[in-house]
Amino acid sequence: MRSVHRALSHPGFLHAALLLTTLHWAWHTGDVEQFRVPYLYHKVQAIRFVNEQLQDPESAASDGTIAVVASLAVMENSLGSTEAVSSHLQGLARIKELQSEERRPKRMGLLQRMIAMAARSVSSRPVWDMLNISRTDDVHQSVIISLLRIALRPIYSVNTLSGADDPDEPLAEVLARKTPQPRTSDVHTIPSHRTVDTSRSEFIACYFYLYMILRENNVDSFLVEWFIEQLLADVCRTEALMQKGQYSQSLWFWTVMFGACAADATKTYSGTEEAHMRMLKDVYLDKINLVSQLLRIRNWEGAKSVLRLFAWEDNFNGESEMQAIWEEAVWGDKGKRPRTKHSDFALALRPADMGIAT
């Protein structure tokens, strides 16, 4: 269930929900012509809303404004508008600077540390290794493509987004300096055609950027629910192939570990939101338990050995937190944690060969 009440409670959340719903609808239907009008309309309205909010320092830094800017970035990245994405990410960094220090922690949360670690691991491995992981005849692997994107061909490097490159300079200024200015401000332009698989990979990649900029360990569930569910859709559609050994089992294991950590690190504002995120986390925990049983992983050392096949660093400073998630999945309730009634959760999938823009 979507956070309908949040969407209706604030125009910012409503604009964000409409933008992302339009994108998901296009994925599922492949209807390019019907996508154009709502995409352009909601995009223009979202930009107008943000410009109005920026007139007031208090509303500029609100969660509603952040949700709209983040949604614009995700939409544009999914459609391949790199210059527009960079502009939105810069804007998001400026908005974060307006927030109180408690909303701008100096130490990265677990998810940000996992993203940085995965990017380092992927970029340090031979290209042939990554090609072997990403080669699947039947199923496009959004996660590995997304990680390759942020590791090897990023809009902004993970080091830049983490503040490691220029720790004494405001992030927004760093991003502005390292990004070419957009060649056009035409908000009515629709990017060139791209496949749904490519679009979904870029959708996930943009959330990696957002997590790094938002920095907080507990991110608003309204914003990240879209990411958590899309990641879970990838998990569900690749599960059977993973069990047959026709899909990278180490990648699948890393993905469900990341998904569980993401679902655990959300900030909710109602009992309904909390229950929904708990359900999503439980589904990820079921998947962790499933793959652990399949691969005969008996302890955390065994789990690390599988993670190491894809992305792991022996000195990773989030190990204890990840271990707690794995143990909750496998050893919760003395190893007898029941499968949830939602464990076969799946999202409706789209026609595989359709495009979403012309």
HUVENQUI-V302318 format. One record per pair of residues at least 6 apart in sequence whose C-alpha atoms are under 6 Angstrom apart, sorted by the first residue. I is the first residue (numbers start at 1). J is the second residue. D is the distance in whole Angstrom. If there is no record, write none. Layout:
# HUVENQUI-V302318
i:j:d
I:J:D
I:J:D
This chain:
# HUVENQUI-V302318
i:j:d
7:13:5
7:14:4
8:14:6
12:64:4
12:65:6
12:68:6
13:64:5
15:46:6
16:67:6
16:68:5
16:71:5
19:42:6
27:350:6
28:349:6
28:350:4
30:354:5
30:355:6
30:356:6
32:356:5
32:357:6
53:59:5
53:60:5
54:60:5
61:95:5
61:98:6
61:99:6
73:85:5
73:88:5
74:203:6
74:206:6
76:85:6
77:85:6
77:202:6
78:199:4
78:202:5
78:203:5
83:182:5
90:172:5
93:172:5
94:172:5
108:215:6
109:217:4
110:318:6
112:212:6
118:311:5
119:151:5
121:311:5
123:151:6
133:248:6
142:201:4
146:201:5
146:205:5
159:165:6
161:212:6
192:358:5
193:357:5
193:358:4
194:355:6
195:355:4
196:355:6
218:265:5
218:266:4
218:267:5
219:266:5
219:267:5
220:266:6
220:267:5
221:266:5
221:267:5
221:268:6
233:346:6
233:347:6
241:247:5
242:249:6
250:306:6
250:307:6
250:309:6
250:310:6
251:310:6
256:284:6
260:281:5
260:284:5
263:277:6
263:281:5
268:274:6
283:343:5
285:329:5
289:329:6
289:330:5
297:303:6
